[in-house]
Amino acid sequence: MSKSAIVTNSLSKKFGNFTAVDQISFDVKEGEIFGFLGPNGAGKSTTIRMLCTLSRPSGGSATIAGFDIVRQDSEVRKHIGLVSEKMIMYNELTARENLKLFGRLYDIPKDELNRRIDEILSLVHMEKWADKQIGTYSTGMKQRINVIRAMVNKPNILFLDEPTLGLDPQSTSEIREVIRKINVENRTTMILTTHMMVEADLLCNRIGIIDHGKIVALDTPANLKKMASGTDVAIHEFDIPNLNNAMISAIKAVGGVSSIVQESETRIKVRSGGDSFDSILDTVRKCGGKVKEVKSLEPTLEDVFLRITGREVRDSVSDTVKINHQGGPRHGPMGGGGGSKRGR
């Protein structure tokens, strides 16, 4: 049985009267990719900042690689790497120079650091661009370097805070492949925060759904989706070539229909009670709709989130909270940097 790389017990964080993280307890096994899934404002990034020793907990405890995040914070930092939402690099320097700069913060001997840089550049196929200025890179190339920057010190635990946020689809796919490769080849334990359902489903061994600072569900993606499939809610995709707004309004009025999303000019996705399908089909035909195709869809993690919280992730709005750190965040070789995020 795998040992736990990370263990938290009633971990909490308050900013004044606002509770950003509310007594969460979970563990992450060695070699696992553990996902934190939730909307902006849920407490994902605040949790990561505490585990990375950049923010002191208000209550509870946690250990990283067996070391307490408060009493043994310097030991914790030796075992972790952090890929934050904000890229931490210098555009005027080359990729190799950026990596050397961060490597020196860990006091890695020169020869060992050079070997390590060659290894991690090769890992993401960036060798031929290593000596070009970061400022000349595409966003996707920059993020590849940003990911391996967190690996200079050979961490056995890697924190990835929204690593694909703002990237185009091709770059997003490339970064996900890099994450898989690092996990498989190096057996690196990872915590991934995201509000992207597909990303969590594709990458994570287990997922903790977090909402308003609390973990409201925790299991494998497959088991989480069974929570939704066990209800009487069915999801159908209709292809209606002559779809119009009047038809959509009529379907919304059918008893048992909980939501309807227009996917394209001809396709709609309808979530409804399991016995409403015939009524929906009759309504479409009465409105003159020509049904070309109907698909029954498997539940998604978004359906799970909707069932647990009563709303979709995209409907959630982050809480605007001004955070006043006592003494400010602590800086370290991970590049914790400036101001804190707002209780995400």
Rosetta blueprint (number, residue, H / E / L):
1 M L
2 S L
3 K L
4 S E
5 A E
6 I E
7 V E
8 T E
9 N E
10 S E
11 L E
12 S E
13 K E
14 K E
15 F E
16 G L
17 N L
18 F E
19 T E
20 A E
21 V E
22 D E
23 Q E
24 I E
25 S E
26 F E
27 D E
28 V E
29 K E
30 E L
31 G L
32 E L
33 I E
34 F E
35 G E
36 F E
37 L E
38 G L
39 P L
40 N L
41 G L
42 A L
43 G L
44 K H
45 S H
46 T H
47 T H
48 I H
49 R H
50 M H
51 L H
52 C L
53 T L
54 L L
55 S L
56 R L
57 P L
58 S L
59 G E
60 G E
61 S E
62 A E
63 T E
64 I E
65 A L
66 G L
67 F E
68 D E
69 I L
70 V L
71 R L
72 Q L
73 D H
74 S H
75 E H
76 V H
77 R H
78 K H
79 H L
80 I E
81 G E
82 L E
83 V E
84 S L
85 E L
86 K L
87 M L
88 I L
89 M L
90 Y L
91 N L
92 E L
93 L L
94 T E
95 A H
96 R H
97 E H
98 N H
99 L H
100 K H
101 L H
102 F H
103 G H
104 R H
105 L H
106 Y L
107 D L
108 I L
109 P L
110 K H
111 D H
112 E H
113 L H
114 N H
115 R H
116 R H
117 I H
118 D H
119 E H
120 I H
121 L H
122 S H
123 L H
124 V L
125 H L
126 M L
127 E H
128 K H
129 W H
130 A L
131 D L
132 K L
133 Q E
134 I H
135 G H
136 T H
137 Y L
138 S L
139 T H
140 G H
141 M H
142 K H
143 Q H
144 R H
145 I H
146 N H
147 V H
148 I H
149 R H
150 A L
151 M L
152 V L
153 N L
154 K L
155 P L
156 N L
157 I E
158 L E
159 F E
160 L E
161 D E
162 E L
163 P L
164 T L
165 L L
166 G L
167 L L
168 D L
169 P H
170 Q H
171 S H
172 T H
173 S H
174 E H
175 I H
176 R H
177 E H
178 V H
179 I H
180 R H
181 K H
182 I H
183 N H
184 V H
185 E H
186 N H
187 R L
188 T L
189 T E
190 M E
191 I E
192 L E
193 T E
194 T E
195 H L
196 M L
197 M H
198 V H
199 E H
200 A H
201 D H
202 L H
203 L H
204 C L
205 N L
206 R E
207 I E
208 G E
209 I E
210 I E
211 D E
212 H L
213 G L
214 K E
215 I E
216 V E
217 A E
218 L E
219 D E
220 T L
221 P H
222 A H
223 N H
224 L H
225 K H
226 K H
227 M H
228 A H
229 S H
230 G L
231 T L
232 D L
233 V E
234 A E
235 I E
236 H E
237 E E
238 F E
239 D E
240 I L
241 P L
242 N L
243 L L
244 N L
245 N H
246 A H
247 M H
248 I H
249 S H
250 A H
251 I H
252 K H
253 A L
254 V L
255 G L
256 G L
257 V E
258 S E
259 S E
260 I E
261 V E
262 Q E
263 E L
264 S L
265 E L
266 T L
267 R E
268 I E
269 K E
270 V E
271 R E
272 S E
273 G E
274 G L
275 D L
276 S L
277 F H
278 D H
279 S H
280 I H
281 L H
282 D H
283 T H
284 V H
285 R H
286 K H
287 C L
288 G L
289 G L
290 K L
291 V L
292 K L
293 E E
294 V E
295 K E
296 S E
297 L E
298 E L
299 P L
300 T L
301 L H
302 E H
303 D H
304 V H
305 F H
306 L H
307 R H
308 I H
309 T H
310 G L
311 R L
312 E L
313 V H
314 R H
315 D H
316 S L
317 V L
318 S L
319 D L
320 T L
321 V L
322 K L
323 I L
324 N L
325 H L
326 Q L
327 G L
328 G L
329 P L
330 R L
331 H L
332 G L
333 P L
334 M L
335 G L
336 G L
337 G L
338 G L
339 G L
340 S L
341 K L
342 R L
343 G L
344 R L
